[in-house]
Amino acid sequence: MLRNSAPLFFLIVFFVFTSCDPNRVFDVYQPIANKWHKDSVVSFNIKAPDSINAYNLFVNLRNTNAYKYNNLFLIVEMVFPHGKTVKDTLEYKMADPTGKLLGTGVTDIKENKLWYKEQVVFKEKGEYMVNIQHAMRENGKVNGVVELEGITDVGFRIEKPEKK
């Protein structure tokens, strides 16, 4: 009897977890093994949801207490279906003035939802690619941080804007 109810249980769990976030259009994470190397690019292939509606875009990060910086610099590149590329260098605050890491989570893993772009319309039909890499540098040093510690996962999220 229990064997027959297992698929139903997993279907219910799937429904509960996917229906709790009605604004989510795309939300995928890529794990970072050990340390995030400065030349390592995390990529996401995204099919344009439509060419009419506007969406908000986010970079999602999971980090541990091993992350030792107050901020984070990222290079985020969006490659359009017809070849156009838009590249941004972004800075995000990762800790408060006391050094306490920002983000949500009760364990030593914090989750950060970082704004990337607002009210984006995917005017070109087809597949977009988003590439993310870190661009961290230590104060007074020319060369960047080669292996960034404390970042466990990098994600990308597309969501429908909140209705007002």
Helices and strands as residue ranges (DSSP letters): H 2-19, E 24-31, E 36-37, E 42-47, E 54-63, E 71-79, E 85-93, E 110-121, E 127-134, E 147-148, E 151-159
